[in-house]
Amino acid sequence: MADLEGLKVEKNYHLSEPFAADGNFHVKGAANLDWGMKKRLSSIFNPTSGNTVMFAFDHGYFMGSVSGLERIDLLLPKLMPHIDVLMGTRGALRTSVKPGFRKGVALRVSSGSSMLNDDLSHEVVAVDIEDAIRMDVDCMAVQVFIGAEGQLESIDNLSKVINMGSRYSIPTLGVVAVGKNMERTDQYFKLATRIIAELGANIVKTYYCDKFDELVAACPVPIVVAGGKKLAEKEALEMAYQSIQGGARGLDMGRNIFQSYHPAEMAESIGKIVHERFTGKEAWEFYRDKTK
């Protein structure tokens, strides 16, 4: 392997220069992909704004019945008008989403231990490519634990899914994991996002952090920011705004939508930031007006 001694620290991200290989396609790093890949990526990223609002409701695969997700069959119809992509498990999608809906689907294909286990990093690929094809999904989502005990296993999972997806023009979404003992610094997120993109993922989901614009510049595929823990609505909207300002191509909110007192209005407010360039302040005012 390359000798790491004396390796220089990165320093020049050319932040004023746009990504140089977009061609005439609106998704970063996808200009050279085939038609099927572009078709599915266009179901995820709005061709007009280039951005996406994802709704993550896959928490049950390791957390069980989460507060706010007790009745996803009742929640999802309220959110559908305000989101672009559903990110869930095949069980939740098949049982609780009417197949006539017209939104993108990010299918969670990795799975592992429950929240009762201290180490969630030992996941497996739980969904085969034939089932993803049967469900006509727009991408497959894999959790990746860089720096955790299960790093090699999760990188192997990611690589297997990328290889399978490439055969059938189904993109892969690599999800940066942050376990309780893992770093949450800009250096860590830069490392994790770049590794996932270099292995061939078409989208990377990660967290907002310091020097976020550098992270985005160094990643050759679109960054979608995870909502993470539940924040106050005003704080969550400001984080969403800062993410888009920093170059993110979307938000994948879960708890900050389904644990809000007004989940549909919260999803709509996030959409204002993602697609209409509202500021955090403008989105907060919109949310307050909608919930009076």
C-alpha positions, 0 to 999 in steps of 0.5 A: 500500500502507499506509504502514509508517512509524510503524506501532505494534508489536503489544502486546496479545494478550489471552492469557487470552481464548479464541478468540472464533469457535469456535462449536460446532466443535473446530477453531480458525477453522473454525466457518464452514466447510462440512461437507466441510471440517469432516469432513476437519479432524475426520480430522486433529484428534481431536474429543475432545482437539482435537489431532493427532499428525502423522508427517512422512515427506516428506523424501525429496522433496528429501533422497532416502533419509534415515537412518531412512526407508530402508524406509518400508514397514517403518516405517509399520506400526509407527507407525500405532497411535500417530499421527493423520495421515501427512504424505507425498508421493503417491509414498510414500503410493501405494507404501508405505501400504496403502489400508485404513488409517484415519488422516488424510492430509496430502499434500505438493503443493509441490516444488522443488530437491534438497538439492544446491541452496543455495536450496530456496525456488523451489518449484512446485505439483507435484500437481493437485487431481484427484489429491488428490481421487483420493487422498481426502486430508484436507489439502494441504501447501504450503511457504511461504518468507517472507523468502526469494528465492522468497517471491512464488512460494511465496505464489502456490503457497499461494494456488493450492492454497487456491483449488483446495482451497476448490472441493472442501472440501479444507483447506490446511496452510501450512508455514513454511519456515526456510532456512539464511539465514532468521530464526528469531525470534518476530517472524519466526514471528509474521509468517509464520504470520499471513500464511499464515493471512490468505491462507486456510490452514486449518492452519499448521505452524511451529516452537516459539519464544520468546513462543510463546503470543503467536504462537498467540493472533495466529493465527486457525487451529490451529498444529501444531509441527514437530519440526525437527532431531533432538533427544535424546528427553527434549529432544524430549518437553519441546519437545512439552510446551511447545508444547501448553502454549503453545497448539499443537493438535498436533505434526508430528514427523519426524526426532524419531520416525524417527531415534529408536532406538525410533520407535514408542515415541517416537510413543506418548510424543508422543501421551501429551502431545498427547492425554492431557496428559502433562508432558514429564517424565511422557512421558519416564518413559513412554518409558523404561519402554517401552524398558527 
